[in-house]
């Protein structure tokens, strides 16, 4: 069976598009081949800046001949119906087969589709793939109609087997397929013919082209780390930059340059960001001082002077870039050390969201909430409030304007330079965390307070203006904020009632609107009653009321800002946070029904305790005692529910052991008393593990009770006592979790 080799050779493809493009080429071509009946054994894709390559091994020489059987009309059907069937099948009446069926004689057609040569199928599939390639951005050039990411120069397409290589004939927009390619643009530009993938890869390497992007990345990292190690330094790891640089070169040549002495005092993150963003350089660090002292650049060619000219040019350009960064740094330090209030004042003119006010108003809300949260997370309220007021000051700095990705980090430097304690400085960087599922959460108390406040304010604010996530759309990253809230509360074991702080955040949010509403009264000729009606609607929070405030300063039904009422915001937002909590716990292997059983309990807005309860219940449910206890609980609950419905009374007063008639009955009374003596204080102390363990210990007495005792006894007093005993079982177990929600 032949092997297939395809190469699409063009001008330089942007590095960020290469991997996806190679995958798309493989998907389009192999998918088209399979759809046409042309199977293959394996396939692999490769990319360089100037080529996309696909190889497929074990391709069938031709698609197999297929026979399709098609059922037609009855043999005695009208002639026109039979003629229509014949036209569709492309057969004559004599070629049809008549078969007896339960519905009488029916005509069948066998349509044979002969196989097609592999070359014909590949040519057809490849042309369709090229013409319909899903580039994020594409262009036309010359007089042709073909769109490609950059001008396409040649198409290599061959099938090879033991007999040799065969060009797959095809043409796309005047570009005819062939068996030749070109090497490195500068080091080996001549075209050469290839006869197989192995021949192709070997000749490319001799022509200074490393085909596999993984091999290029490994070579870059190997040479860079060895070069740094030889100088007593280390390369700062950056997987994203490594992948990008591997997509910029076909023949990587690693060079190490120096950073000017004037710039070595810049923060390492500034040097690293500037070199990465502007020059695609790797940072080289001195492990003894943690300073960035050198840089690694990767050239795409070999030179007679071993890269000296390239390095000189790069060092010159880098110096100009770093001079800008040093200018920003020096200016920012002067402001930070003199008066950071200048930056905070500037934020009064920076909009956070047109319905939620400015950055300065956001800071005021976060500061107020941070002060409330501080005692619950072990932070000093004054420090937490001060940290919140300064946490976003660096948004006005020149450095963050140039490099937005450094926000928070630069704030930490500037706040520390201004003489504030380390805890306040750290909060500027850490209050944004976590930024992703693998990101660490803040653990310092002040940082925790500000981080929680920032996320609660964000969630409450966008919920209040009805800007909630819908489907896959979440433009304000509210799911990330909610998950961050869950993770911080849980991983720092911060026990706090989220619902209370949502309410506080809402009150902080509408303070601005209330003051503006009072001003609006003057704009409505002193119609304070109209304003008061809106305030009453808001204060009562009884239904889906809106707080309406016209943008032009008057009250009216049109062109108004609106806030959902506090009750709606609180309930919907807490449900949203619980959804994120479910995702968080499911990733840790805790079943959804166990989570639901815990969420249904009072105090479910304390996320840290909710997680502890869920984990304790999950551990119990993983045991035989736990699983069997649930069956006993459900049996007791079902019998009790049915009896209460039939009798029209509630059995909730507890049983009396003096009416017990069997040893198993008396044993269950004793077990319930013993369990309650453990569960009640454990729940009061929020010791869920002890409470769950005591509950699981009831499994044996409950099983024995149901095995030997008849609930609906003939004696009415005994029956009532046993039903009250069942009520005691359900009440005690339900004090730990809502076991009715457990499946099974």
C-alpha positions in Angstrom: 0.0 0.0 0.0 1.3 3.4 -0.9 2.2 6.3 1.5 1.0 9.8 1.0 3.1 13.0 1.4 1.7 16.5 1.1 3.4 19.8 1.6 1.9 23.3 1.2 4.8 25.7 0.8 4.1 29.4 1.3 5.4 32.7 2.7 5.9 32.8 6.5 2.8 31.6 8.4 2.3 33.4 11.8 3.6 31.2 14.6 0.3 31.3 16.5 -1.5 29.8 13.6 0.9 26.9 12.6 -0.1 24.2 15.0 -3.9 24.6 14.4 -3.3 24.9 10.7 -1.3 21.6 10.6 -4.1 19.9 12.6 -6.8 21.3 10.2 -4.9 20.0 7.2 -4.7 16.5 8.7 -8.4 16.6 9.6 -9.6 17.9 6.3 -7.5 15.5 4.1 -7.8 12.3 6.2 -11.5 13.0 6.8 -12.2 13.5 3.1 -10.2 10.4 2.2 -12.2 8.2 4.7 -15.5 9.7 3.5 -14.5 8.7 0.0 -13.7 5.2 1.1 -9.9 5.6 1.0 -8.6 4.2 4.3 -5.1 4.6 5.7 -3.1 3.1 8.6 -1.7 6.3 10.3 -1.1 10.0 9.7 1.0 12.7 11.2 1.2 16.5 10.6 4.1 18.9 10.8 4.7 22.7 10.4 7.4 25.2 9.9 7.1 28.9 9.3 6.9 28.2 5.5 5.2 24.9 5.2 2.4 22.6 6.3 3.1 18.9 5.9 1.0 15.8 6.1 2.1 12.2 5.8 -0.2 9.2 5.8 1.1 5.6 5.8 -0.7 2.5 4.5 -3.1 4.3 2.1 -5.2 2.0 0.0 -4.2 2.0 -3.7 -7.9 2.6 -4.6 -11.2 2.8 -2.8 -13.0 -0.5 -2.7 -15.9 -1.4 -5.0 -19.2 -1.1 -3.1 -22.6 -2.6 -3.7 -25.6 -0.7 -2.5 -29.0 -2.5 -2.2 -32.0 -0.2 -2.6 -35.6 -1.3 -2.0 -38.1 -0.2 -4.6 -41.8 -0.3 -5.1 -44.0 -3.4 -5.3 -43.6 -5.4 -8.5 -47.2 -4.6 -9.5 -46.9 -0.9 -8.8 -47.9 1.6 -11.5 -45.4 1.8 -14.3 -44.6 5.5 -13.6 -43.5 4.6 -10.0 -41.2 1.8 -11.3 -39.7 4.2 -14.0 -38.9 6.8 -11.3 -37.2 4.2 -9.2 -35.2 3.0 -12.3 -34.1 6.5 -13.1 -32.9 7.1 -9.5 -31.0 3.8 -9.5 -29.6 4.2 -13.0 -30.7 0.7 -14.0 -33.0 -1.0 -16.4 -36.0 -3.1 -15.5 -34.1 -6.3 -16.4 -31.4 -5.4 -13.8 -33.9 -5.4 -10.9 -34.5 -8.3 -8.6 -38.0 -9.3 -7.5 -38.4 -10.8 -4.0 -41.4 -12.1 -2.1 -42.0 -10.2 1.1 -44.9 -10.2 3.7 -46.3 -7.3 1.7 -46.1 -9.1 -1.6 -43.5 -9.1 -4.4 -41.1 -6.1 -4.1 -38.4 -4.8 -6.5 -34.8 -4.4 -5.3 -31.9 -2.8 -7.1 -28.2 -3.6 -6.5 -26.1 -0.6 -7.5 -22.4 -1.2 -7.9 -20.1 1.7 -7.4 -16.6 0.9 -8.7 -13.6 2.0 -6.6 -11.5 5.0 -7.6 -7.7 5.3 -7.7 -6.1 6.9 -4.6 -4.6 9.7 -6.7 -8.0 10.8 -8.0 -9.5 10.9 -4.5 -6.4 12.6 -2.9 -6.4 15.3 -5.7 -10.1 16.0 -5.2 -9.9 16.1 -1.4 -6.7 18.2 -1.3 -8.1 20.8 -3.6 -11.2 21.1 -1.5 -9.1 21.4 1.6 -7.0 24.2 0.2 -9.9 26.2 -1.2 -11.9 25.9 2.1 -9.1 26.1 4.6 -10.3 27.6 7.9 -7.6 30.3 8.4 -8.5 32.8 11.1 -7.3 35.5 8.6 -6.5 35.0 5.0 -5.5 37.1 1.9 -5.6 37.1 -1.9 -2.7 38.0 -4.0 -2.0 38.6 -7.7 -4.9 37.9 -10.1 -6.1 34.6 -8.5 -9.1 33.9 -6.4 -7.4 31.6 -3.9 -7.3 32.8 -0.3 -4.4 31.7 1.9 -2.8 33.0 5.1 0.2 34.2 3.0 0.9 33.7 -0.7 1.0 29.9 -1.5 4.0 29.1 -3.8 4.0 25.3 -4.3 2.1 22.1 -3.7 4.0 18.9 -3.1 1.8 15.8 -3.4 3.1 12.3 -4.0 2.1 8.7 -3.4 5.0 6.3 -3.1 5.4 2.5 -2.7 8.0 -0.1 -3.6 7.7 0.8 -7.3 8.6 4.4 -6.6 6.9 7.8 -6.2 4.0 9.1 -8.3 3.0 12.8 -8.4 -0.7 13.2 -7.7 -1.8 15.5 -10.6 -3.8 18.5 -9.5 -3.9 22.3 -9.9 -5.2 25.0 -7.6 -5.4 28.6 -9.0 -2.5 28.0 -11.4 -0.3 26.2 -8.9 0.4 22.7 -10.2 1.4 19.9 -7.8 4.8 18.4 -8.0 7.5 16.4 -6.1 9.8 19.3 -5.2 10.3 21.6 -2.3 12.8 24.1 -1.1 15.1 24.3 1.9 16.0 27.2 4.2 15.3 30.6 2.7 18.9 31.8 3.1 21.0 28.7 3.6 19.6 26.3 1.0 17.0 28.0 -1.2 17.4 25.7 -4.2 14.5 23.3 -4.9 15.0 19.6 -4.9 12.9 16.5 -5.5 11.8 14.0 -2.9 10.5 10.4 -3.2 9.1 9.6 0.3 8.5 11.2 3.7 11.8 9.8 5.0 13.7 11.2 2.0 11.8 14.5 2.4 12.6 14.9 6.1 16.3 13.9 5.6 16.8 16.3 2.7 15.1 19.1 4.5 17.5 18.7 7.4 20.4 18.8 5.1 18.9 22.0 3.6 18.8 23.5 7.1 15.1 22.9 7.9 14.0 21.1 11.0 10.5 19.9 10.1 9.1 18.8 13.5 8.2 21.8 15.7 8.7 19.7 18.8 12.3 18.9 17.7 12.9 22.6 17.1 11.6 23.5 20.6 13.7 20.8 22.2 16.8 22.0 20.4 16.2 25.6 21.4 15.7 24.7 25.0 18.7 22.3 25.1 21.1 24.8 23.6 19.7 27.8 25.7 20.0 26.0 29.0 23.4 24.6 28.3 24.6 28.1 27.2 23.2 29.7 30.4 24.6 26.9 32.6 28.1 27.4 31.2 27.9 31.0 32.4 26.5 30.1 35.9 23.0 31.3 34.9 19.6 29.8 34.3 16.9 30.4 31.6 13.5 31.5 32.9 11.0 28.9 31.8 8.3 30.1 29.4 6.5 27.3 27.5 4.3 29.6 25.5 7.3 31.7 24.4 9.2 28.5 23.5 6.4 27.3 21.3 6.1 30.7 19.6 9.8 31.0 18.9 9.9 27.4 17.5 7.3 28.6 15.1 9.4 31.6 14.0 12.5 29.6 12.8 13.2 26.7 10.6 16.9 26.3 11.6 17.2 27.5 15.2 20.5 29.1 16.2 20.6 30.1 19.9 22.6 33.2 20.9 23.0 34.8 24.3 23.3 38.6 24.7 23.9 41.0 27.5 21.6 43.5 29.1 23.0 47.0 29.6 24.2 47.8 33.1 21.8 50.7 33.3 18.8 48.4 33.1 19.8 45.6 35.6 18.1 47.5 38.4 14.6 47.2 36.8 12.3 44.7 38.4 12.9 41.2 36.8 9.3 41.0 35.7 9.6 44.3 33.8 12.7 43.0 32.0 11.1 39.7 31.3 7.9 41.2 30.0 9.6 43.8 27.8 11.9 41.3 26.2 9.2 38.7 25.7 6.5 41.0 24.3 8.7 43.2 22.0 11.6 41.0 21.1 10.6 37.4 21.8 13.7 37.0 24.0 14.1 34.5 26.8 15.2 35.9 30.1 18.4 34.6 31.7 18.6 34.8 35.5 21.4 34.8 38.0 20.2 32.2 40.5 22.2 33.8 43.3 20.7 37.3 43.0 17.4 36.5 41.1 18.3 39.3 38.7 17.7 39.1 35.0 21.2 39.7 33.5 21.3 38.2 30.0 18.9 37.3 27.3 18.6 34.4 24.8 17.6 35.1 21.2 17.0 32.5 18.5 18.2 33.4 15.0 17.0 31.6 11.9 20.3 31.4 10.2 24.0 30.7 10.7 26.5 33.5 10.1 30.2 33.7 9.5 30.7 35.7 12.7 28.8 33.2 14.8 25.9 35.6 15.3 28.0 38.6 16.6 26.3 41.0 14.2 22.8 39.7 15.0 23.5 40.0 18.7 24.8 43.6 18.4 21.7 44.6 16.5 19.4 42.9 19.1 21.2 44.5 22.0 20.9 47.9 20.4 17.1 47.5 19.8 16.7 46.0 23.3 18.5 49.0 24.9 16.0 51.3 23.2 13.1 49.3 24.5 14.5 49.0 28.0 15.2 52.8 28.1 11.5 53.3 27.7 10.8 50.9 30.5 13.4 52.5 32.8 11.8 55.9 32.0 8.4 54.6 33.1 9.8 52.9 36.2 11.7 56.1 37.3 8.6 58.3 36.8 6.3 55.9 38.5 8.6 55.6 41.5 8.7 59.4 41.9 4.9 59.5 42.0 4.7 56.5 44.4 7.2 57.9 46.8 5.7 61.4 46.8 1.9 61.0 46.6 0.0 57.9 45.2 -3.2 60.0 45.6 -2.4 61.4 42.2 -3.0 58.0 40.7 -6.2 57.5 42.7 -7.5 60.9 41.7 -6.9 60.0 38.0 -9.1 56.9 38.5 -12.1 59.1 39.0 -12.0 59.7 35.3 -11.6 56.0 34.4 -14.9 54.1 33.8 -15.1 50.6 35.3 -18.5 50.0 33.7 -21.0 52.6 32.5 -23.6 51.2 34.9 -21.3 50.5 37.8 -19.4 53.8 37.9 -15.7 54.6 37.8 -12.6 52.8 39.0 -12.5 55.2 42.0 -16.1 54.2 43.0 -15.2 50.6 42.6 -12.2 51.1 44.9 -14.5 52.7 47.5 -16.9 49.8 47.5 -14.1 47.2 47.8 -12.5 49.2 50.6 -15.7 49.2 52.6 -16.3 45.5 52.0 -12.6 44.6 52.8 -13.0 46.3 56.2 -16.1 44.2 57.0 -14.4 41.0 55.9 -11.1 41.6 57.7 -12.1 40.3 61.2 -13.4 37.0 59.7 -10.2 36.2 57.9 -7.8 37.3 60.6 -6.8 40.7 59.0 -6.5 44.1 60.6 -9.5 46.1 59.4 -7.4 49.3 58.9 -4.8 47.5 56.9 -7.4 45.7 54.8 -9.2 49.0 54.0 -5.9 50.7 53.2 -4.8 47.8 51.0 -8.0 47.9 49.1 -7.7 51.7 48.5 -4.2 51.2 47.0 -4.6 47.9 45.3 -5.6 49.4 41.9 -3.6 52.6 42.1 -1.1 51.2 39.6 -3.7 51.3 36.9 -2.8 54.9 36.5 0.9 54.2 36.3 2.9 54.6 33.0 4.3 51.1 33.3 0.9 49.4 33.6 -0.3 51.5 30.7 2.5 50.1 28.6 2.3 46.6 30.0 -1.3 45.9 31.2 -0.3 42.3 32.2 1.9 43.8 35.0 -1.1 45.3 36.9 -1.0 44.3 40.5 2.6 43.2 40.4 3.8 46.8 39.7 1.3 48.0 42.4 3.2 45.8 44.9 6.5 47.4 44.0 5.1 50.9 44.1 3.2 50.5 47.4 6.3 49.0 49.0 8.4 51.9 47.7 5.9 54.3 49.2 6.7 52.9 52.6 3.6 50.8 53.3 3.8 47.4 55.1 4.5 44.3 53.0 1.0 42.9 53.7 -0.6 46.0 52.1 1.8 45.9 49.1 1.2 42.1 48.6 -2.5 42.6 48.4 -2.1 44.7 45.2 -0.8 41.7 43.3 -2.7 38.9 45.1 -6.2 40.3 45.2 -6.6 39.4 41.5 -5.9 35.7 42.3 -6.7 33.1 41.4 -6.7 33.8 37.7 -7.2 30.2 36.6 -7.9 26.7 38.0 -4.1 26.0 38.5 -3.3 29.5 40.0 -2.6 29.7 43.7 -5.0 31.5 46.0 -3.9 34.3 48.3 -3.2 33.1 51.9 -2.1 36.3 53.7 -5.1 37.6 55.7 -5.0 41.2 54.2 -4.8 39.8 50.6 -7.6 37.3 51.4 -9.9 40.1 52.6 -9.3 42.3 49.5 -9.5 39.4 47.1 -12.8 38.2 48.6 -14.1 41.8 48.5 -13.1 42.3 44.9 -14.9 39.2 43.8 -18.0 39.7 45.8 -18.4 43.3 44.6 -17.8 42.2 41.0 -20.4 39.4 41.2 -23.0 41.5 43.0 -22.5 44.5 40.7 -22.9 42.7 37.4 -25.8 40.7 38.8 -27.5 43.9 40.0 -27.4 45.3 36.4 -28.5 42.0 35.0 -25.3 41.3 33.1 -25.1 37.6 33.9 -23.2 34.9 32.0 -25.3 33.3 29.3 -24.4 29.9 27.7 -20.7 30.0 26.8 -20.6 33.8 27.0 -19.0 35.3 30.1 -17.5 38.7 29.0 -16.9 39.8 32.6 -15.3 36.5 33.8 -18.0 36.1 36.5 -17.7 32.3 36.5 -14.0 32.7 37.2 -14.8 35.2 40.0 -17.3 32.8 41.6 -14.9 29.9 41.4 -12.2 32.1 42.9 -14.5 33.0 45.7 -15.2 29.3 46.4 -11.5 28.4 46.3 -10.3 31.2 48.5 -13.0 30.5 51.1 -12.2 26.8 51.1 -8.5 26.7 50.8 -8.0 29.4 53.4 -10.7 27.9 55.6 -12.4 31.3 55.8 -15.8 30.8 57.4 -18.1 33.6 56.4 -21.7 34.0 55.3 -21.5 35.0 51.7 -25.1 36.1 51.6 -24.5 38.8 54.2 -21.6 40.2 52.2 -23.6 40.2 49.0 -26.2 42.3 50.9 -23.4 44.6 52.1 -22.0 44.9 48.6 -25.4 45.7 47.2 -25.9 48.4 49.8 -22.5 49.9 48.9 -23.4 49.7 45.2 -26.6 51.6 45.4 -25.4 54.4 47.8 -24.4 56.3 44.7 -27.7 55.8 43.1 -29.7 56.8 46.1 -27.8 60.1 46.4 -28.4 60.7 42.7 -32.1 59.9 43.1 -32.4 62.7 45.7 -30.8 65.1 43.3 -33.3 63.9 40.7 -36.1 65.1 42.9 -35.0 68.7 42.2 -35.0 67.9 38.5 -38.7 66.8 38.8 -39.9 70.0 40.3 -39.6 68.7 43.8 -41.7 65.7 43.2 -40.3 63.9 46.2 -43.2 61.5 46.3 -42.2 60.1 42.9 -38.7 59.6 44.2 -39.9 58.1 47.4 -42.0 55.5 45.6 -38.9 54.2 43.9 -36.9 54.2 47.1 -39.8 52.3 48.8 -39.8 49.7 46.0 -36.1 49.2 46.5 -36.2 49.1 50.3 -39.0 46.6 50.5 -37.4 44.2 48.0 -40.7 42.4 47.6 -40.8 41.2 44.0 -38.9 42.0 40.8 -38.8 45.8 41.3 -36.3 48.0 39.5 -34.6 51.1 40.7 -35.0 53.5 37.7 -32.7 56.4 37.2 -32.8 58.3 33.9 -29.4 59.2 32.4 -30.4 62.8 31.9 -31.1 63.3 35.6 -34.9 62.7 35.6 -37.1 59.8 36.5 -38.9 58.0 33.8 -39.6 54.7 32.1 -37.3 55.3 29.1 -33.5 55.4 28.9 -33.0 54.4 32.5 -30.4 52.6 34.5 -31.9 49.8 36.5 -30.9 47.6 39.4 -32.5 44.3 40.2 -33.9 44.3 43.7 -31.7 43.0 46.5 -33.7 39.8 47.2 -33.4 38.7 43.5 -29.7 39.5 43.4 -29.0 37.6 46.6 -30.9 34.4 45.8 -29.8 34.2 42.1 -26.2 35.0 42.8 -25.9 32.5 45.7 -27.4 29.8 43.4 -24.7 30.7 40.7 -22.0 30.5 43.3 -23.3 27.1 44.4 -23.1 25.9 40.7 -19.4 26.9 40.7 -19.0 25.0 44.0 -20.5 21.9 42.4 -18.0 22.1 39.6 -15.2 22.6 42.1 -16.2 19.6 44.2 -17.1 17.3 41.3 -13.5 17.8 40.0 -12.5 16.4 43.4 -14.7 13.3 43.0 -17.6 14.3 45.1 -21.0 13.3 43.7 -23.5 15.9 42.7 -26.3 14.4 44.9 -24.0 14.6 47.9 -23.4 18.2 47.2 -27.1 18.9 46.7 -27.8 17.2 50.1 -25.4 19.7 51.8 -26.5 22.8 49.9 -30.1 22.1 51.0 -29.1 22.6 54.7 -29.2 25.9 56.6 -26.1 28.0 56.4 -25.3 27.0 52.9 -23.7 30.4 52.2 -20.7 29.6 54.3 -18.7 28.0 51.5 -15.9 26.7 53.7 -18.3 24.8 56.0 -20.3 23.6 53.0 -17.3 22.0 51.6 -16.3 20.4 54.9 -19.9 19.0 55.2 -19.8 17.6 51.6 -16.4 16.0 52.1 -17.5 14.4 55.4 -20.7 13.1 53.8 -18.8 11.8 50.8 -16.4 9.8 53.0 -19.3 8.2 54.9 -21.1 7.4 51.6 -18.0 5.6 50.4 -18.5 3.0 53.1 -20.9 0.1 53.3 -22.4 1.6 56.5 -23.1 4.8 54.7 -24.8 3.3 51.7 -26.9 0.9 53.8 -27.8 3.7 56.2 -29.2 5.7 53.3 -31.5 2.7 52.4 -32.7 2.5 56.0 -33.3 6.3 56.2 -35.2 6.3 52.9 -37.3 3.3 54.1 -38.1 5.1 57.3 -38.9 8.3 55.6 -41.2 6.6 53.0 -43.2 4.7 55.6 -43.5 7.8 57.8 -44.6 10.0 54.9 -47.2 7.5 53.8 -48.5 7.1 57.3 -48.8 10.8 57.9 -50.7 11.3 54.6 -53.1 8.4 55.4 -53.6 9.4 59.1 -53.7 13.1 58.6 -51.3 13.7 61.5 -47.7 14.4 62.0 -45.6 11.9 63.9 -42.9 14.2 65.3 -42.9 13.9 69.0 -40.4 11.1 69.4 -41.0 7.5 70.6 -41.1 6.3 74.1 -39.0 3.2 75.0 -41.5 2.0 77.5 -43.8 1.0 74.6 -41.1 -1.0 72.9 -41.9 -4.7 72.6 -38.7 -6.2 71.1 -35.0 -6.1 71.9 -34.2 -4.7 68.4 -36.7 -1.8 69.1 -35.1 -1.1 72.5 -31.6 -1.3 70.9 -32.6 1.3 68.3 -33.9 3.7 71.0 -30.6 3.3 72.8 -28.6 3.8 69.6 -30.5 6.9 68.6 -30.0 8.4 72.1 -26.2 7.7 71.9 -26.0 9.1 68.3 -27.9 12.2 69.3 -25.5 12.8 72.2 -22.6 12.8 69.7 -24.3 14.5 66.7 -25.8 17.5 68.5 -22.6 18.8 70.1 -20.6 17.9 67.0 -22.9 19.9 64.7 -22.8 22.8 67.2 -19.0 22.7 66.9 -19.2 22.3 63.1 -17.4 18.9 63.5 -19.0 17.3 60.5 -16.7 14.2 60.5 -17.7 13.2 64.0 -21.4 13.8 63.3 -21.3 11.8 60.1 -19.5 9.0 61.8 -22.1 8.9 64.6 -24.9 8.9 62.0 -23.2 6.0 60.1 -23.1 3.9 63.3 -26.9 3.8 63.2 -26.8 1.5 60.2 -26.8 -1.8 62.3 -29.6 -1.0 64.7 -31.8 0.4 61.9 -31.2 -2.7 59.8 -32.0 -5.0 62.7 -35.1 -3.0 63.5 -36.6 -3.3 60.0 -35.7 -7.0 59.8 -37.6 -7.9 62.9 -40.2 -5.2 63.7 -43.6 -4.7 62.1 -44.2 -0.9 61.9 -48.0 -1.1 61.4 -48.7 -3.1 64.5 -52.3 -4.1 65.4 -52.0 -2.2 68.7 -52.6 1.5 67.8 -50.4 2.8 70.7 -47.4 0.6 69.6 -47.9 1.6 65.9 -47.9 5.3 66.9 -44.8 4.8 69.0 -43.0 3.1 66.2 -43.9 5.8 63.7 -42.6 8.4 66.1 -39.4 6.3 66.4 -39.1 6.5 62.6 -39.6 10.3 62.9 -36.7 10.4 65.3 -34.5 8.5 62.8 -35.3 10.9 60.0 -35.0 14.0 62.2 -31.6 13.0 63.6 -30.2 12.0 60.2 -31.6 15.1 58.5 -29.8 17.3 61.0 -26.6 16.3 59.3 -27.6 16.6 55.7 -30.8 16.4 53.5 -30.5 12.6 52.8 -33.6 12.7 50.7 -31.5 14.1 47.9 -29.1 11.2 47.9 -29.6 8.9 45.0 -29.8 5.1 45.2 
